[in-house]
Amino acid sequence: MNTLTLMETFAVVVEAGSFTAAAERLGLSKSFVSKQVSLLERDLGARLLYRTTRKLSLSEEGSQFYNHCKHIMAEAENARAEIMDSQSAPRGKIRITVPQSLIISGVGLLFIQFQHQYPDIDLNVIASGRVEDLVEEGIDIALRVGQLEDSSLLSRRLAECTFQVVASPEYVEKWGEPIQPADLTQHNCLIYGDSKLNRAWPFRMPSGESITVKVKGNLTSNDGTLIVDGMLNGLGIGFGPSFLFKKHVEEGALQLLLTRYYQQPTTISALYPLSRNLPRRVRILIDFLAKHLSG
C-alpha cells in the first residue's frame, strides 16, 4: 500500500474522529479504513491511536505523526493544484494583513509592483499587527516580524532584520548618548507597541549574555509612523526593526545607538492557513514577497 495513501487515511480518521465517519468521507468500508491504519502502525512500529468502544485518541507518537501528515498532504495537494492551474493567468482576491511599520518601510510599494505584474488579482491590504484568526476572518496571508507563536498556521521566512536603537542627532546633542543599555533608563524612550513586552528592550552583551532593559517614556503607540516622527523631532529614543528607520538613518536624520549590543537578526515571515488546496494566487504573492524582500 502506498505510504502517502496510508498517511492520508490516518489524517482523515483523526479529523473525522472515528473510523465510521472517516470511511464515509473516503467512500470506503470501515473495516478497510481500520486495516489501513493498523498497517501504518505496523510499518512505523508505533501505536498511533488508542481505540475504545466510545472514542479514538491520539498517542504521543500519533500526535507528532499527524502534524507531519497535515503538512505533507497540504504540500502534495498544493503541488497538484499548481500543475493544474499553471496554464491560466492568476486571478481572484487576496486578503493580507501587514504591520503598518512594514508598509511605510517600503513593502507597500511591493504591492503596487505586484498589482502591475498581476492585474487580475485583487489585493485587500489591511494595516494591522494584531494576531488574527486567519481562517475565521477570511485572511489569506499575514506578514509578521519576530518570533512566531506555535500555531496550526504554516509559515515561510521572507527576510531578516535587526532591531535597532535610534535617535535624532538633535536629541543626542541635547541629552547625551547612552553608552551601555542600562543608560536608557535615564532617557525618554518612545514605545512602539502597546504590550508590556515592548517596554523591555532586549540586548546582547559582549560576553554573550542576553539582557533586557525596562524603559519608560512619554509616548507609546502601535503606529510606527508616529514613533518615527517623534524621533525625527527630537522627542526621544526609539527601538524597532531596521526597516522602520533605514531611510532616515541613510539620510542622517536619525543615528544608530548601542550598536555593539544588538541581538541576532530576527525574521520577517508570511503566515497562512494550513490548506490542502492553497490558491495559486496566494502562492504567487508569497513567492513574490520572498524574492523582493530577501534581495
DRENDO-1510 file (C-alpha; in Angstrom, 1 decimal, always signed):
<recs>
REC; n; res; u; v; w
REC; 1; MET; +0.0; +0.0; +0.0 .
REC; 2; ASN; +1.3; +3.5; -0.9 .
REC; 3; THR; +2.6; +5.3; +2.2 .
REC; 4; LEU; +1.1; +8.6; +1.1 .
REC; 5; THR; -2.3; +6.9; +0.9 .
REC; 6; LEU; -1.9; +5.4; +4.4 .
REC; 7; MET; -1.0; +8.8; +5.7 .
REC; 8; GLU; -4.0; +10.5; +4.1 .
REC; 9; THR; -6.3; +7.8; +5.6 .
REC; 10; PHE; -4.8; +8.3; +9.0 .
REC; 11; ALA; -5.2; +12.1; +8.8 .
REC; 12; VAL; -8.8; +11.7; +7.8 .
REC; 13; VAL; -9.5; +9.3; +10.7 .
REC; 14; VAL; -8.0; +11.9; +13.1 .
REC; 15; GLU; -10.0; +14.8; +11.7 .
REC; 16; ALA; -13.3; +12.8; +11.4 .
REC; 17; GLY; -12.9; +11.4; +15.0 .
REC; 18; SER; -14.0; +7.9; +14.1 .
REC; 19; PHE; -13.4; +5.1; +11.6 .
REC; 20; THR; -17.1; +5.2; +10.7 .
REC; 21; ALA; -17.0; +8.9; +9.8 .
REC; 22; ALA; -13.7; +8.6; +8.0 .
REC; 23; ALA; -15.0; +5.7; +6.0 .
REC; 24; GLU; -17.9; +7.8; +4.8 .
REC; 25; ARG; -15.7; +10.7; +3.8 .
REC; 26; LEU; -13.3; +8.4; +1.9 .
REC; 27; GLY; -16.1; +6.2; +0.4 .
REC; 28; LEU; -14.5; +3.1; +1.8 .
REC; 29; SER; -15.6; +0.4; +4.3 .
REC; 30; LYS; -15.0; +0.9; +8.0 .
REC; 31; SER; -13.0; -2.3; +8.2 .
REC; 32; PHE; -10.8; -1.3; +5.3 .
REC; 33; VAL; -10.0; +2.0; +6.9 .
REC; 34; SER; -9.2; +0.4; +10.2 .
REC; 35; LYS; -7.0; -2.1; +8.4 .
REC; 36; GLN; -5.1; +0.7; +6.7 .
REC; 37; VAL; -4.3; +2.5; +10.0 .
REC; 38; SER; -3.2; -0.8; +11.5 .
REC; 39; LEU; -0.9; -1.4; +8.5 .
REC; 40; LEU; +0.6; +2.1; +9.0 .
REC; 41; GLU; +1.2; +1.4; +12.7 .
REC; 42; ARG; +2.8; -1.9; +11.9 .
REC; 43; ASP; +5.0; -0.2; +9.3 .
REC; 44; LEU; +6.1; +2.5; +11.7 .
REC; 45; GLY; +6.4; +0.2; +14.7 .
REC; 46; ALA; +4.4; +2.6; +16.9 .
REC; 47; ARG; +0.9; +2.9; +18.1 .
REC; 48; LEU; -0.7; +6.0; +16.7 .
REC; 49; LEU; -4.3; +5.7; +18.0 .
REC; 50; TYR; -5.8; +4.4; +21.2 .
REC; 51; ARG; -9.1; +2.7; +20.4 .
REC; 52; THR; -12.0; +2.3; +22.7 .
REC; 53; THR; -15.7; +1.5; +22.0 .
REC; 54; ARG; -16.5; +5.1; +22.6 .
REC; 55; LYS; -13.8; +7.2; +21.0 .
REC; 56; LEU; -10.4; +7.4; +19.4 .
REC; 57; SER; -7.5; +9.3; +20.9 .
REC; 58; LEU; -4.0; +10.1; +19.6 .
REC; 59; SER; -0.9; +8.7; +21.3 .
REC; 60; GLU; +2.1; +11.0; +21.7 .
REC; 61; GLU; +3.6; +9.4; +18.6 .
REC; 62; GLY; +0.3; +9.7; +16.8 .
REC; 63; SER; +0.0; +13.4; +17.5 .
REC; 64; GLN; +3.5; +14.0; +16.2 .
REC; 65; PHE; +2.9; +11.9; +13.1 .
REC; 66; TYR; -0.4; +13.6; +12.4 .
REC; 67; ASN; +1.2; +17.1; +12.4 .
REC; 68; HIS; +3.7; +15.8; +9.8 .
REC; 69; CYS; +0.8; +14.2; +7.8 .
REC; 70; LYS; -1.1; +17.5; +7.7 .
REC; 71; HIS; +1.9; +19.4; +6.2 .
REC; 72; ILE; +2.8; +16.6; +3.7 .
REC; 73; MET; -0.8; +16.3; +2.5 .
REC; 74; ALA; -1.1; +20.1; +2.1 .
REC; 75; GLU; +2.1; +20.2; +0.1 .
REC; 76; ALA; +1.0; +17.3; -2.1 .
REC; 77; GLU; -2.3; +19.0; -2.8 .
REC; 78; ASN; -0.6; +22.3; -3.5 .
REC; 79; ALA; +1.8; +20.7; -6.0 .
REC; 80; ARG; -1.2; +19.1; -7.7 .
REC; 81; ALA; -3.1; +22.4; -7.8 .
REC; 82; GLU; -0.1; +24.3; -9.1 .
REC; 83; ILE; +0.3; +22.0; -12.1 .
REC; 84; MET; -3.4; +22.0; -12.9 .
REC; 85; ASP; -3.8; +25.8; -12.9 .
REC; 86; SER; -0.3; +26.7; -14.2 .
REC; 87; GLN; -1.6; +27.3; -17.7 .
REC; 88; SER; -4.1; +30.0; -16.7 .
REC; 89; ALA; -3.5; +33.6; -15.6 .
REC; 90; PRO; -3.8; +34.0; -11.8 .
REC; 91; ARG; -6.9; +35.9; -10.7 .
REC; 92; GLY; -9.1; +36.4; -7.7 .
REC; 93; LYS; -8.9; +38.1; -4.3 .
REC; 94; ILE; -6.2; +38.1; -1.7 .
REC; 95; ARG; -6.7; +39.5; +1.8 .
REC; 96; ILE; -3.3; +40.2; +3.6 .
REC; 97; THR; -2.6; +41.8; +6.9 .
REC; 98; VAL; +0.7; +43.7; +7.3 .
REC; 99; PRO; +2.1; +45.7; +10.2 .
REC; 100; GLN; +1.9; +49.4; +9.4 .
REC; 101; SER; +5.7; +49.7; +10.1 .
REC; 102; LEU; +6.3; +47.3; +7.2 .
REC; 103; ILE; +4.0; +49.2; +4.9 .
REC; 104; ILE; +5.8; +52.5; +5.5 .
REC; 105; SER; +9.2; +50.9; +5.2 .
REC; 106; GLY; +8.7; +50.2; +1.5 .
REC; 107; VAL; +6.7; +46.9; +1.5 .
REC; 108; GLY; +3.7; +48.9; +0.4 .
REC; 109; LEU; +5.5; +49.7; -2.8 .
REC; 110; LEU; +5.9; +46.0; -3.5 .
REC; 111; PHE; +2.2; +45.6; -3.5 .
REC; 112; ILE; +1.9; +48.2; -6.2 .
REC; 113; GLN; +4.6; +46.4; -8.3 .
REC; 114; PHE; +2.7; +43.1; -7.7 .
REC; 115; GLN; -0.5; +44.7; -9.0 .
REC; 116; HIS; +1.2; +45.9; -12.2 .
REC; 117; GLN; +2.5; +42.3; -12.8 .
REC; 118; TYR; -0.7; +40.5; -11.9 .
REC; 119; PRO; -3.6; +42.9; -12.7 .
REC; 120; ASP; -6.3; +40.2; -12.4 .
REC; 121; ILE; -5.5; +39.7; -8.8 .
REC; 122; ASP; -7.4; +42.0; -6.4 .
REC; 123; LEU; -5.4; +42.8; -3.2 .
REC; 124; ASN; -7.0; +43.9; +0.0 .
REC; 125; VAL; -4.1; +45.1; +2.2 .
REC; 126; ILE; -5.1; +45.5; +5.9 .
REC; 127; ALA; -2.7; +47.6; +8.0 .
REC; 128; SER; -2.7; +45.6; +11.3 .
REC; 129; GLY; -0.1; +44.0; +13.6 .
REC; 130; ARG; -2.5; +42.1; +15.8 .
REC; 131; VAL; -2.8; +38.4; +15.8 .
REC; 132; GLU; -5.9; +37.4; +13.9 .
REC; 133; ASP; -7.8; +34.1; +13.5 .
REC; 134; LEU; -6.9; +34.0; +9.8 .
REC; 135; VAL; -9.5; +31.4; +8.9 .
REC; 136; GLU; -12.3; +33.0; +10.8 .
REC; 137; GLU; -11.6; +36.5; +9.4 .
REC; 138; GLY; -11.0; +35.2; +5.8 .
REC; 139; ILE; -7.4; +36.3; +5.7 .
REC; 140; ASP; -5.1; +34.6; +3.2 .
REC; 141; ILE; -1.7; +35.9; +4.4 .
REC; 142; ALA; -0.4; +37.6; +7.5 .
REC; 143; LEU; +3.1; +39.2; +7.5 .
REC; 144; ARG; +4.8; +39.2; +10.9 .
REC; 145; VAL; +8.1; +40.3; +12.4 .
REC; 146; GLY; +9.9; +38.5; +15.1 .
REC; 147; GLN; +9.4; +35.1; +16.9 .
REC; 148; LEU; +6.3; +33.3; +15.9 .
REC; 149; GLU; +3.9; +31.7; +18.4 .
REC; 150; ASP; +3.2; +28.0; +18.0 .
REC; 151; SER; +0.0; +27.6; +15.9 .
REC; 152; SER; -1.6; +25.5; +13.3 .
REC; 153; LEU; -0.6; +28.0; +10.7 .
REC; 154; LEU; +2.1; +27.4; +8.1 .
REC; 155; SER; +4.9; +30.0; +7.9 .
REC; 156; ARG; +7.6; +30.9; +5.4 .
REC; 157; ARG; +10.7; +33.0; +6.1 .
REC; 158; LEU; +10.8; +36.0; +3.8 .
REC; 159; ALA; +13.8; +38.1; +5.1 .
REC; 160; GLU; +15.7; +39.1; +8.2 .
REC; 161; CYS; +16.0; +42.4; +10.0 .
REC; 162; THR; +17.9; +43.7; +13.1 .
REC; 163; PHE; +16.2; +45.5; +16.0 .
REC; 164; GLN; +18.0; +48.8; +16.5 .
REC; 165; VAL; +18.2; +51.7; +19.0 .
REC; 166; VAL; +17.8; +55.1; +17.2 .
REC; 167; ALA; +17.5; +58.8; +18.0 .
REC; 168; SER; +18.0; +62.1; +16.1 .
REC; 169; PRO; +21.3; +63.9; +16.3 .
REC; 170; GLU; +19.5; +66.8; +17.9 .
REC; 171; TYR; +18.3; +64.6; +20.8 .
REC; 172; VAL; +21.7; +63.1; +21.3 .
REC; 173; GLU; +23.3; +66.6; +21.3 .
REC; 174; LYS; +20.8; +67.8; +23.9 .
REC; 175; TRP; +20.6; +64.8; +26.2 .
REC; 176; GLY; +23.7; +62.8; +25.5 .
REC; 177; GLU; +24.3; +59.4; +24.0 .
REC; 178; PRO; +23.7; +56.2; +26.0 .
REC; 179; ILE; +27.0; +54.3; +26.2 .
REC; 180; GLN; +25.5; +51.0; +27.5 .
REC; 181; PRO; +22.0; +49.6; +27.6 .
REC; 182; ALA; +21.4; +50.4; +31.3 .
REC; 183; ASP; +21.8; +54.1; +30.4 .
REC; 184; LEU; +18.5; +54.0; +28.6 .
REC; 185; THR; +16.7; +54.2; +32.0 .
REC; 186; GLN; +17.8; +57.8; +32.2 .
REC; 187; HIS; +16.4; +58.7; +28.8 .
REC; 188; ASN; +12.9; +59.4; +27.3 .
REC; 189; CYS; +12.2; +56.2; +25.3 .
REC; 190; LEU; +9.4; +56.1; +22.7 .
REC; 191; ILE; +7.5; +52.8; +23.0 .
REC; 192; TYR; +6.5; +51.1; +19.8 .
REC; 193; GLY; +3.6; +48.8; +20.6 .
REC; 194; ASP; +1.2; +48.7; +23.5 .
REC; 195; SER; +2.3; +45.5; +25.2 .
REC; 196; LYS; +4.3; +45.5; +28.4 .
REC; 197; LEU; +6.9; +43.4; +26.5 .
REC; 198; ASN; +7.6; +46.5; +24.3 .
REC; 199; ARG; +8.9; +48.3; +27.4 .
REC; 200; ALA; +11.6; +45.6; +27.9 .
REC; 201; TRP; +14.2; +46.2; +25.3 .
REC; 202; PRO; +16.4; +43.1; +24.6 .
REC; 203; PHE; +20.2; +43.3; +24.2 .
REC; 204; ARG; +23.1; +41.0; +23.8 .
REC; 205; MET; +26.2; +41.8; +26.0 .
REC; 206; PRO; +29.7; +41.4; +24.6 .
REC; 207; SER; +30.0; +38.4; +26.9 .
REC; 208; GLY; +27.2; +36.7; +25.0 .
REC; 209; GLU; +24.7; +37.2; +27.9 .
REC; 210; SER; +21.2; +38.3; +26.9 .
REC; 211; ILE; +19.6; +41.0; +29.0 .
REC; 212; THR; +16.5; +43.3; +28.9 .
REC; 213; VAL; +16.3; +46.9; +30.0 .
REC; 214; LYS; +12.9; +48.2; +31.2 .
REC; 215; VAL; +12.5; +51.6; +29.7 .
REC; 216; LYS; +9.9; +54.4; +30.1 .
REC; 217; GLY; +8.8; +57.4; +28.2 .
REC; 218; ASN; +6.0; +59.9; +27.4 .
REC; 219; LEU; +4.9; +58.4; +24.1 .
REC; 220; THR; +3.5; +54.9; +23.4 .
REC; 221; SER; +1.9; +53.9; +20.1 .
REC; 222; ASN; +1.4; +50.9; +17.9 .
REC; 223; ASP; +1.7; +53.3; +14.9 .
REC; 224; GLY; +5.3; +53.1; +13.7 .
REC; 225; THR; +4.8; +56.4; +11.7 .
REC; 226; LEU; +4.1; +58.3; +14.9 .
REC; 227; ILE; +7.1; +56.8; +16.7 .
REC; 228; VAL; +9.4; +57.7; +13.9 .
REC; 229; ASP; +8.0; +61.2; +13.7 .
REC; 230; GLY; +8.7; +61.6; +17.4 .
REC; 231; MET; +12.3; +60.6; +17.0 .
REC; 232; LEU; +12.8; +62.8; +14.0 .
REC; 233; ASN; +11.5; +65.7; +16.1 .
REC; 234; GLY; +14.0; +65.0; +18.9 .
REC; 235; LEU; +11.4; +63.7; +21.4 .
REC; 236; GLY; +13.2; +60.6; +22.5 .
REC; 237; ILE; +15.0; +57.3; +21.7 .
REC; 238; GLY; +13.2; +54.5; +19.8 .
REC; 239; PHE; +13.7; +50.8; +19.4 .
REC; 240; GLY; +12.4; +48.8; +16.5 .
REC; 241; PRO; +13.2; +46.8; +13.3 .
REC; 242; SER; +15.8; +48.2; +11.0 .
REC; 243; PHE; +13.5; +48.6; +8.1 .
REC; 244; LEU; +11.5; +51.1; +10.1 .
REC; 245; PHE; +14.5; +53.5; +10.3 .
REC; 246; LYS; +16.6; +52.6; +7.3 .
REC; 247; LYS; +15.7; +55.6; +5.1 .
REC; 248; HIS; +16.1; +58.2; +7.8 .
REC; 249; VAL; +19.4; +56.7; +9.0 .
REC; 250; GLU; +20.8; +56.8; +5.5 .
REC; 251; GLU; +19.8; +60.4; +5.2 .
REC; 252; GLY; +21.4; +61.3; +8.5 .
REC; 253; ALA; +18.1; +62.3; +10.1 .
REC; 254; LEU; +18.4; +59.5; +12.7 .
REC; 255; GLN; +21.5; +57.8; +14.1 .
REC; 256; LEU; +22.1; +54.3; +15.4 .
REC; 257; LEU; +23.0; +53.9; +19.1 .
REC; 258; LEU; +24.4; +51.0; +21.2 .
REC; 259; THR; +25.2; +49.0; +18.0 .
REC; 260; ARG; +27.6; +46.6; +19.8 .
REC; 261; TYR; +24.7; +45.4; +21.9 .
REC; 262; TYR; +22.3; +44.4; +19.2 .
REC; 263; GLN; +20.8; +40.9; +19.2 .
REC; 264; GLN; +20.9; +38.5; +16.3 .
REC; 265; PRO; +18.7; +39.4; +13.3 .
REC; 266; THR; +15.0; +38.4; +13.6 .
REC; 267; THR; +12.7; +37.1; +10.9 .
REC; 268; ILE; +10.0; +38.6; +8.7 .
REC; 269; SER; +7.6; +35.8; +8.0 .
REC; 270; ALA; +4.4; +35.1; +5.9 .
REC; 271; LEU; +1.8; +33.1; +7.8 .
REC; 272; TYR; -1.0; +31.4; +6.0 .
REC; 273; PRO; -3.7; +28.8; +7.0 .
REC; 274; LEU; -2.9; +25.1; +6.6 .
REC; 275; SER; -4.8; +24.1; +3.4 .
REC; 276; ARG; -4.8; +21.2; +1.1 .
REC; 277; ASN; -5.5; +23.5; -1.7 .
REC; 278; LEU; -3.6; +26.8; -1.3 .
REC; 279; PRO; -4.7; +29.0; -4.1 .
REC; 280; ARG; -2.1; +29.6; -6.8 .
REC; 281; ARG; -2.6; +33.4; -6.5 .
REC; 282; VAL; -1.6; +33.2; -2.8 .
REC; 283; ARG; +1.5; +31.1; -3.5 .
REC; 284; ILE; +2.5; +33.6; -6.2 .
REC; 285; LEU; +2.2; +36.6; -3.8 .
REC; 286; ILE; +4.3; +34.8; -1.1 .
REC; 287; ASP; +6.9; +33.9; -3.7 .
REC; 288; PHE; +6.9; +37.5; -5.0 .
REC; 289; LEU; +7.5; +38.9; -1.5 .
REC; 290; ALA; +10.2; +36.4; -0.6 .
REC; 291; LYS; +12.1; +37.3; -3.8 .
REC; 292; HIS; +12.0; +41.0; -3.3 .
REC; 293; LEU; +12.4; +41.2; +0.5 .
REC; 294; SER; +15.3; +38.8; +0.5 .
REC; 295; GLY; +17.0; +40.8; -2.2 .
</recs>
